[in-house]
Amino acid sequence: EAQRVVENIPGVEAADIELVWEPPWNPNMMTDEAKEALNM
């Protein structure tokens, strides 16, 4: 479902979703733009 949602975003032609568990995600992995968008 995530792939379908992403592919429906204007300007996105295709998406490949791969779930990974290592390394564990943390907020330091976010881009500055993502942090700004989420007021972090």
Secondary structure, 3 states (H helix, E strand, C coil): CHHHHHHCCCCCCCCCCCCCCCCCCCHHHCCHHHHHHCCC
